[in-house]
Amino acid sequence: MVQQSIEISGMSCATCSGNIEEAVKSLDGVDEVSANFASDEALVTYNPAETDVEAVYEAIEDAGYEPVRNEEGDGDMTEQRERAVERDLRKQRRLVLFGGVLTAPFIVAMIGMVPGVPDLLPETLFGVGFGWVEFALATVLMATLGREFLAGAYRAFVNNRQANMDTLVATGTSAGYVYSTAVIVGLIPEGGLYFEAVAFILWFITVGNWLEVRSKVRAGDALRELLEMEAEEATLLVDGEERTVPLDEVEVGDRLRVRPGEKIPTDGVVVEGESAVDESMVTGESVPVEKREDDHVVGSTINENGVLVVEATKVGSDTAIQQIVKRVKEAQARQPDVQRLVDRVSAVFVPAVIVNAVLWAVLWGLFPGILAGFVEWLPLLEPVRGGPEVAVGGGVPVFEFSVIVLASALLIACPCALGLATPAATMVGSTISARNGVLFKGADVLERARGVDTVVFDKTGTLTHGEMELTDVVPAGEFEAAAADGGRGDDPERRGAHPDGGALVGHDQGAGDLLAAAAGAESGSEHPLAEAVVEGAEERGIDVSDPSEFENVPGHGIRATVDGRELLVGNRKLLGEEGVDPSPAAATMERLEREGKTAMLVAIDGDLAGVLATADTVRESAKTTVGALQERGFEVVLLTGDNERTARAVAKEVGIDLDNVHAEVLPEDKAEAVEEIQADGTRAMMVGDGVNDAPALTTAYVGAAIGSGTDVAIESADVTLMRDDPADVLKVMNVSEATIRKVHQNLFWALGYNATLLPVASLGLLNPALAGLAMAASSVSVMTNSLSFVSYDPHEEYVFLPFRPIRLLRS
């Protein structure tokens, strides 16, 4: 399957995005399509063996919209999108300026309608009746600004047999224009002119469209700025010589020199040098990160001081920055569940508005007296132009008032505000999270994360650093001594380790033999515990032999043959199954495990030979993160494959309730453990790595994978945390809460606006020009509200602006 993001011009409301989805889905080979009205993009997943992107372009064009074609290859797509957005913005700006000049003369006509203000309109202008001047200006406006809406309405009807926002504007303005034209040419005697209303409606809505496009551009600026941060050149090292080359010439395996103050050209691994690197543009953290040999670096981050030599591991579209942008666009294409309800409402909204407008126009034509009496009974409000002429000398002709009601009821409805409410907020929210090192797979995940009530942490590499160190080597001959010390473990020489972590004590040859044998067996494994044993032996000057035979026993340990000896290294169950009695080491194991260490039994040729222990340090942020989650009402659970005592020691250190500790859970059983936690309706977020914990991440209500800084697309995870820091779980909660609150605020405004003003317009209480202004203002207000939290810092809980003074007073 191929996934293609396509920018589309010509969308005016949520109905348009639905039309595009329907048109593209009809193609053979298209698996999934999601059109986003707020970002003017569609994300299409298709099988290249059955269709191609050209067919998708044609389907979009057949539906009446304009896709931005990628004529120059994938690398130029972002630039083409920017040019398309800029063209649209320039076009809307020109229409606003041109329309403003032609609309300005109508201000005089509008002022004259204010009660108590004298009519300032001249009877004639250069010998021509001023009504004809208005007609000329309105005709030009209909042919320019109005053409956009007329063409959009025509395309919607011809291509999709549907009505959209353009239909409402085109019908409302055309009604006023045709009626006024009929009056001025004498077809309707004694009628009023509404050219000024037509002019202001078209101009107000065009201004709204311009502001809406500007808001969309601003909402996408963060992603464009992220791409603009990429270095343009790289210093390539070839046979010790430096050569400056364009970034697109760098290949995987190339070695690059990065001096202080320069951007790291691409993702890679440090092979030489030490420095601090500013990674704030991908993690949101301002403190530079120390980098040394074998550390991963992210392209476009800034080298602060020392000189680094970096070997490129990812280039072009595979780099973290490019993948972040891709991931965010994918997230914006997947909308939350609430959008499904909005889509269903939007599908019938415009037809319902048209039916409502026609119905009330007919009712006013048939029963003007009854309706006028009801309106007069309402407090504070008066009908437009005095209402229908139901008595001699009062109001306007009944037919004319019906046209006013028709135009107002059509123009006041705003499907744009409804269509923008969800995608505008999620577009900003997903961008904020990306800037702060949190990547959501979709806006639906943002919504789900808000509903989480329990957070399940893996231990190793999540709450702890995941960097195990060998701490204890206890030969079998010292088991009784270890037990006799009362569990204090305060004599490092008796445990086979030097007090400062150096070489083994010289007289303790038993510890050296034990470690040499165990390290040889573990050298065949890539498990962190095995690596800690091997590194511990090498640091102490012990030669490590390679195993002639090796077998990994998942969740239990290993079997190996080293120098002709059969070795077992693992837990009690492994040794018990092989007929080795682990009970002599029970006291030693318990002491080490109470200290939070991971203890491993070693058996050589069927005899218990000793115990090794490793330890992993708890992250500094783990305790504060757990405390913050508990303070906000989340249940926190520890899920680990480690033994019960070690797990409880870590849980106690970070503040997790000991009843919430699930220990000795094998990797393949973690998913089942998560299912058990969720069996009573609990909605859990599982936080772990994207490999060993993949089944559990997939099973959880929300799966969050701890990344390494360059692991952007961890498929098993709903959320990827770019930093390996559990504190970013709080960012997930904060961003999801802020974004979904914005969605609800937008929907409240959009629905409240339509529910309030549609009846007002239907009762003839709203001038069509003001209806046009209100329509324009509604969609702009939704975008403005969404953009109001673009600078939100997810390190803090989101507080709605009106409530912030109250929050400050309480604190």
Residue pairs with C-beta under 8 A, 6 or more apart in sequence:
1 31
1 45
1 46
1 47
2 45
2 46
2 47
2 48
3 43
3 44
3 45
3 330
4 43
4 44
4 45
4 46
4 53
4 56
5 41
5 42
5 43
5 44
5 77
5 326
5 329
5 333
6 41
6 42
6 43
6 44
6 53
6 56
6 57
6 60
6 67
6 68
7 40
7 41
7 67
7 68
7 80
7 81
7 84
7 85
8 20
8 35
8 40
8 41
8 42
8 60
8 65
8 66
8 67
8 68
9 40
9 65
9 66
9 67
9 68
9 84
9 88
10 16
10 64
10 65
10 66
10 152
10 155
11 17
11 20
11 35
11 37
11 40
11 65
12 152
12 164
12 165
12 166
12 416
13 37
13 164
13 165
13 346
13 350
13 415
13 416
13 418
13 419
14 37
14 342
14 343
14 346
14 415
14 418
14 419
14 420
15 156
15 162
15 163
15 164
15 165
15 346
15 347
15 349
15 350
15 415
15 419
16 35
16 37
16 65
16 156
16 164
17 35
17 36
17 37
17 42
17 419
18 35
18 343
18 346
18 347
19 63
19 64
19 65
19 156
19 159
19 160
19 162
20 33
20 35
20 42
20 60
20 63
20 65
21 33
21 34
21 35
21 42
22 63
22 160
23 59
23 60
23 62
23 63
24 30
24 33
24 35
24 42
24 44
24 56
24 59
24 60
25 33
26 59
27 46
27 51
27 55
27 56
27 59
28 50
28 51
29 46
29 47
29 48
29 49
29 50
29 51
30 44
30 45
30 46
30 47
30 51
30 56
31 45
31 46
31 47
32 43
32 44
32 45
33 42
33 43
33 44
33 45
34 42
34 43
34 333
34 334
34 335
35 41
35 42
36 42
36 43
36 332
36 333
36 335
36 423
36 427
37 419
37 420
37 423
38 216
38 219
38 332
38 420
38 423
38 424
38 426
38 427
39 216
39 219
39 220
39 329
39 332
39 423
39 427
40 85
40 216
41 329
41 332
41 333
42 60
42 333
43 329
43 330
43 333
44 53
44 56
46 52
46 53
46 56
53 70
56 67
57 67
57 69
60 66
60 67
61 67
62 159
63 159
63 160
64 155
64 156
64 158
64 159
64 160
65 155
68 80
68 81
68 84
69 80
70 76
70 77
70 80
71 80
72 80
74 317
75 248
75 316
75 317
78 224
78 227
82 224
85 213
85 216
85 217
85 220
88 213
89 210
89 213
89 214
89 217
92 206
92 209
92 210
92 213
93 210
95 144
95 145
95 148
95 206
95 210
96 203
96 206
96 207
96 210
98 144
98 145
99 141
99 144
99 145
99 199
99 202
99 203
99 206
100 203
102 137
102 140
102 141
102 199
103 137
103 141
103 199
103 200
103 202
103 203
105 133
105 134
105 137
106 134
106 137
106 195
106 196
106 199
106 200
108 120
108 121
109 121
109 134
109 195
109 196
110 196
110 200
110 769
111 117
111 120
112 118
112 119
112 120
112 121
121 130
122 130
123 129
123 130
124 130
125 133
131 184
131 193
131 195
132 184
134 180
134 193
134 195
134 196
135 180
135 181
135 184
135 195
137 195
137 199
138 177
138 180
138 195
138 198
138 199
139 177
141 198
141 199
141 202
141 203
142 150
142 173
142 174
142 177
142 198
142 202
145 202
145 203
145 206
146 170
146 173
146 174
146 177
146 198
146 202
148 166
148 206
149 166
149 169
149 170
149 173
149 202
149 205
150 166
150 170
150 174
151 166
152 164
152 165
152 166
152 167
152 170
153 163
153 164
153 166
153 167
153 169
153 170
153 171
156 162
156 163
156 164
156 166
156 167
157 163
157 167
162 350
163 350
163 351
163 354
164 350
164 415
165 350
165 414
165 415
165 416
167 350
167 354
168 350
168 353
168 354
168 410
168 411
168 413
168 415
169 201
169 202
169 205
169 410
169 411
169 772
169 775
171 354
171 410
172 201
172 406
172 407
172 408
172 410
172 411
172 768
172 771
172 772
173 198
173 201
173 202
173 407
173 411
175 403
175 406
175 407
175 410
176 194
176 195
176 197
176 198
176 201
176 403
176 407
176 768
177 194
177 195
177 198
179 188
179 191
179 194
179 400
179 403
180 191
180 192
180 193
180 194
180 195
180 198
182 188
182 191
183 191
183 192
183 193
184 193
188 399
188 400
190 397
191 396
191 397
191 399
191 400
192 385
192 396
192 400
194 403
194 404
194 407
194 768
196 769
197 407
197 767
197 768
197 769
197 772
200 769
200 772
200 773
201 407
201 411
201 768
201 769
201 771
201 772
202 772
204 769
204 772
204 773
204 775
204 776
205 772
205 775
205 776
207 776
208 775
208 776
208 777
208 779
208 780
209 776
211 776
211 780
211 783
212 416
212 420
212 779
212 780
212 783
215 424
215 780
215 783
215 784
215 786
215 787
216 783
218 787
218 790
219 424
219 427
219 428
219 431
219 783
219 786
219 787
219 790
220 427
220 431
222 431
222 432
222 434
222 435
222 790
223 325
223 328
223 329
223 431
223 434
226 281
226 300
226 321
226 324
226 325
226 434
226 435
227 321
227 322
227 325
229 263
229 281
229 300
229 321
230 247
230 263
230 299
230 300
230 321
231 247
231 262
231 263
231 264
231 265
231 266
231 299
231 300
232 246
232 247
233 244
233 245
233 246
233 247
233 265
234 244
234 245
234 246
234 247
234 249
234 250
234 254
234 256
234 265
234 266
235 242
235 243
235 244
235 256
235 257
235 258
235 259
235 262
236 242
236 243
236 244
236 245
236 249
236 250
236 254
236 255
236 256
237 243
237 254
237 255
237 256
237 257
237 309
242 257
247 265
247 266
248 316
250 256
250 265
250 266
250 312
250 315
251 312
251 315
252 312
252 313
252 314
252 315
253 311
253 312
254 311
254 312
255 271
255 309
255 310
255 311
255 312
256 264
256 265
256 266
256 268
256 309
256 310
256 311
256 312
257 307
257 308
257 309
258 264
258 265
258 303
258 307
258 308
258 309
258 310
259 303
259 307
260 275
260 303
260 304
260 305
260 306
260 307
261 302
261 303
261 304
262 302
262 303
263 299
263 300
263 301
263 302
263 303
264 277
264 297
264 298
264 299
264 300
264 301
264 302
264 303
264 308
264 310
265 299
265 310
265 312
266 299
266 310
266 312
266 314
266 315
266 319
267 296
267 297
267 298
267 299
267 312
267 313
267 314
267 315
267 318
267 319
267 320
267 710
268 296
268 297
268 299
268 310
268 311
268 312
268 313
268 314
269 294
269 295
269 296
269 297
269 310
269 311
269 313
270 291
270 292
270 293
270 294
270 295
270 296
270 297
270 308
270 309
270 310
271 293
271 309
271 310
271 311
272 293
272 308
272 309
273 292
273 293
273 306
273 307
273 308
273 309
274 290
274 291
274 292
274 293
274 306
274 308
275 290
275 291
275 303
275 304
275 305
275 306
275 307
275 308
276 288
276 289
276 290
276 291
276 304
276 305
276 306
277 288
277 289
277 290
277 291
277 297
277 301
277 302
277 303
277 304
278 286
278 288
278 301
278 302
278 304
279 285
279 288
279 289
279 298
279 301
279 709
280 286
281 300
281 301
281 435
282 298
282 300
282 301
282 320
282 321
282 324
282 437
282 709
282 722
283 436
283 437
283 709
283 722
283 723
284 435
284 436
284 437
284 731
284 794
284 795
285 437
285 723
288 304
291 297
291 308
296 313
296 708
296 709
296 710
297 308
297 310
297 709
298 319
298 320
298 321
298 709
298 710
299 314
299 319
299 320
299 321
300 319
300 321
313 710
314 320
314 710
316 322
317 323
317 326
320 709
320 710
320 712
320 722
323 712
323 713
324 434
324 439
324 712
325 434
327 434
327 439
327 441
327 712
327 713
327 720
328 430
328 431
328 434
328 439
330 441
330 442
331 426
331 430
331 439
331 440
331 441
331 442
331 443
331 445
331 446
332 423
332 426
332 427
332 430
332 443
333 442
334 441
334 442
334 443
334 444
334 445
335 422
335 423
335 426
335 442
335 443
335 444
336 422
336 426
336 443
336 444
336 446
336 447
336 740
336 743
337 444
337 447
338 422
338 447
338 743
338 747
339 422
339 423
339 443
342 418
342 419
342 421
342 422
342 747
345 418
346 415
346 418
346 419
349 413
349 415
349 418
350 413
350 415
353 409
353 410
353 413
353 415
353 758
354 410
356 409
356 758
356 762
357 405
357 406
357 409
357 410
357 762
358 406
360 405
360 406
360 409
360 762
360 763
361 402
361 403
361 405
361 406
361 409
362 402
363 371
364 371
364 388
364 398
364 401
364 402
364 405
364 764
365 398
365 399
365 402
368 387
368 388
368 389
368 390
368 398
368 401
369 390
371 388
371 763
371 764
372 383
372 387
372 388
372 390
372 395
374 763
375 381
375 382
375 383
375 387
375 763
375 764
375 765
376 387
378 763
378 765
381 760
381 765
382 765
383 395
383 401
383 763
383 764
383 765
384 401
384 404
384 408
384 764
384 765
384 766
384 767
385 395
385 396
385 401
385 404
386 394
386 395
386 396
387 394
387 395
387 396
387 401
387 764
388 395
388 396
388 397
388 398
388 401
388 402
388 764
389 395
389 396
389 397
389 398
389 401
390 398
395 401
396 404
401 764
404 764
404 767
404 768
405 761
405 762
405 763
405 764
407 768
407 771
408 761
408 762
408 764
408 766
408 767
408 768
408 771
409 758
409 761
409 762
411 761
411 768
411 771
411 772
411 775
412 754
412 757
412 758
412 760
412 761
412 766
412 771
412 774
412 775
413 754
413 758
413 775
414 750
414 753
414 754
414 774
414 775
414 778
414 779
416 775
416 778
416 779
416 782
417 746
417 749
417 750
417 753
417 754
417 778
417 779
417 781
417 782
418 747
418 750
418 751
418 754
420 746
420 750
420 779
420 782
420 783
420 786
421 743
421 746
421 747
421 749
421 750
421 782
422 443
422 743
422 746
422 747
423 443
424 746
424 782
424 783
424 786
425 739
425 740
425 742
425 743
425 745
425 746
425 786
426 443
426 446
426 739
426 743
427 786
428 739
428 742
428 786
428 787
428 789
428 790
429 443
429 446
429 735
429 736
429 738
429 739
429 742
430 440
430 443
430 446
430 739
431 790
432 735
432 738
432 739
432 789
432 790
432 792
432 794
433 439
433 440
433 731
433 732
433 735
433 794
436 728
436 731
436 735
436 794
436 795
437 721
437 722
437 723
437 728
437 731
438 719
438 720
438 721
438 722
438 728
438 731
438 732
438 735
438 794
439 712
439 719
439 720
439 722
440 446
440 449
440 718
440 719
440 735
441 717
441 718
441 719
442 718
443 739
445 702
445 718
445 719
446 735
446 736
446 739
446 740
447 736
447 740
448 683
448 701
448 702
448 718
449 685
449 702
449 718
449 719
449 732
449 733
449 736
450 733
450 736
450 737
450 740
451 683
451 701
452 634
452 683
452 684
452 685
452 701
452 702
452 733
453 633
453 634
453 635
453 682
453 683
453 684
454 634
454 635
454 636
454 637
454 677
454 682
454 683
454 684
454 685
455 629
455 634
455 635
455 636
455 637
455 684
455 685
455 687
455 729
456 637
456 638
456 639
456 674
456 677
456 684
456 685
456 686
456 687
456 696
456 700
457 463
457 626
457 636
457 637
457 638
457 639
457 656
457 687
457 688
457 726
458 639
458 640
458 670
458 686
458 687
458 688
458 689
458 692
458 693
458 696
459 638
459 639
459 640
459 642
459 647
459 650
460 466
460 468
460 528
460 616
460 640
460 642
461 528
461 688
461 689
461 706
461 724
462 687
462 688
462 689
462 706
462 726
463 618
463 619
463 622
463 626
463 638
463 650
463 654
463 726
464 616
464 617
464 618
464 619
464 622
464 650
465 616
465 617
465 618
465 619
466 528
466 616
466 724
467 528
467 616
467 617
468 528
468 529
468 531
468 532
468 598
468 614
468 615
468 616
469 532
469 535
469 536
469 614
469 615
469 616
470 497
470 515
470 532
470 533
470 535
470 536
470 537
470 612
470 613
470 614
471 497
471 597
471 613
471 614
471 615
472 489
472 495
472 496
472 497
472 592
472 597
472 599
472 611
472 612
472 613
473 495
473 496
473 497
473 504
473 511
473 514
473 515
473 610
473 612
474 482
474 494
474 495
474 496
474 511
474 585
474 588
474 610
474 611
474 612
474 613
475 496
475 508
475 510
475 511
475 513
475 514
475 609
475 610
476 584
476 585
476 607
476 608
476 609
476 610
477 510
478 494
478 495
478 510
478 588
479 584
479 585
479 587
479 588
479 611
481 494
482 489
482 494
482 495
482 587
482 588
482 591
483 587
483 588
483 591
485 491
485 494
485 591
487 587
487 590
487 591
487 594
488 591
489 495
489 591
489 592
489 595
492 498
492 499
493 499
493 505
493 508
495 511
496 504
496 505
496 508
496 510
496 511
496 512
496 514
496 515
497 504
497 505
498 504
498 505
498 540
501 539
502 539
502 540
503 540
503 541
504 511
504 512
504 515
504 540
504 542
505 511
510 610
511 610
512 540
512 542
514 602
514 609
514 610
514 612
515 533
515 536
515 537
515 540
515 542
515 612
516 537
516 542
516 543
516 544
516 545
517 562
517 563
517 565
517 567
517 602
517 604
517 609
518 533
518 537
518 567
518 569
518 600
518 602
518 610
518 612
519 533
519 534
519 536
519 537
519 538
519 542
519 544
520 544
520 545
520 546
520 547
520 560
520 562
520 563
520 567
521 547
521 550
521 558
521 560
521 562
521 567
521 569
522 529
522 530
522 531
522 533
522 534
522 558
522 560
522 569
523 530
523 534
523 544
523 545
523 546
523 547
524 530
524 546
524 547
524 550
524 558
524 560
525 531
525 550
525 552
525 558
527 552
529 598
529 600
529 614
530 558
532 614
533 569
533 600
533 612
533 614
534 544
536 614
537 544
538 544
545 562
545 563
546 562
547 560
547 561
547 562
547 567
548 561
548 562
548 564
549 559
549 560
549 561
550 558
550 559
550 560
550 561
551 558
551 559
551 560
552 558
553 559
553 570
553 574
554 666
554 667
554 668
555 641
555 666
555 667
555 668
556 570
556 571
556 573
556 574
557 568
557 569
557 570
557 571
557 574
557 600
558 567
558 568
558 569
558 570
559 566
559 567
559 568
559 578
560 566
560 567
560 569
561 567
565 604
565 605
566 604
566 605
566 606
567 602
567 603
567 604
568 574
568 575
568 578
568 580
568 601
568 602
568 603
569 600
569 601
569 602
569 603
569 612
570 600
570 601
571 600
571 601
571 643
572 582
572 589
572 601
574 601
575 581
575 582
575 601
575 603
575 608
576 582
578 603
578 606
579 606
580 601
580 603
580 606
580 607
580 608
581 608
582 589
582 601
582 608
584 608
585 601
585 608
585 610
585 611
588 599
588 611
589 599
589 601
589 611
590 645
592 599
592 611
592 613
593 599
593 643
593 644
593 645
593 646
593 649
594 645
594 649
595 615
595 649
596 615
596 646
596 649
596 650
596 653
597 613
597 614
597 615
597 646
598 613
598 614
598 615
598 616
598 642
598 643
598 646
599 611
599 612
599 613
599 643
599 646
600 611
600 612
600 613
600 614
601 608
601 610
601 611
602 608
602 609
602 610
602 611
602 612
603 609
618 650
618 653
618 654
619 725
619 726
621 725
621 726
621 727
622 654
622 726
623 653
623 654
623 655
624 727
625 726
625 727
625 729
625 730
626 636
626 654
626 655
626 656
627 655
628 730
629 636
629 729
629 730
629 733
630 636
630 655
632 733
634 733
635 660
635 682
636 655
636 656
636 657
636 660
637 656
637 660
637 661
637 662
637 677
637 684
638 647
638 650
638 651
638 656
638 660
638 661
638 662
638 663
639 662
639 665
639 670
639 673
639 674
639 686
639 688
639 696
640 646
640 647
640 650
640 661
640 662
640 663
640 664
640 665
641 663
641 664
641 665
641 666
641 667
641 670
642 650
642 663
642 664
643 663
643 664
644 661
644 663
644 664
646 663
647 661
647 662
647 663
647 664
648 658
648 661
648 663
651 657
651 658
651 660
651 661
652 658
662 673
662 677
665 673
667 692
667 693
667 695
668 695
670 688
670 693
670 695
670 696
671 695
671 696
671 698
671 699
673 696
674 684
674 686
674 696
674 699
674 700
675 699
677 684
678 684
678 699
678 700
678 701
683 701
683 702
684 700
684 701
684 702
685 700
685 701
685 702
685 703
685 704
685 729
685 732
686 693
686 696
686 697
686 699
686 700
686 702
686 703
686 704
687 704
687 705
687 706
687 721
687 726
687 729
688 696
688 697
688 704
688 705
688 706
689 705
689 706
690 697
690 705
690 706
690 707
690 711
690 714
690 715
690 716
690 717
690 720
693 705
693 716
694 716
695 716
696 703
697 703
697 704
697 705
697 716
697 717
697 718
698 716
702 718
702 719
703 716
703 717
703 718
703 719
704 717
704 718
704 719
704 720
704 721
704 729
704 732
705 711
705 714
705 716
705 717
705 719
705 720
705 721
706 721
706 723
706 724
706 725
706 726
707 714
707 720
707 721
707 722
707 723
707 724
708 724
709 722
709 723
709 724
711 720
712 720
712 722
713 720
714 720
719 732
721 728
721 729
721 732
722 728
730 794
730 795
731 794
731 795
734 794
734 795
734 796
734 797
734 798
735 794
737 797
737 798
738 789
738 792
738 794
738 798
741 798
741 800
742 785
742 786
742 789
745 785
745 800
746 782
746 785
746 786
749 778
749 781
749 782
749 785
750 778
750 782
753 774
753 778
757 766
757 771
757 774
760 766
761 771
766 774
788 801
789 798
792 798
799 807
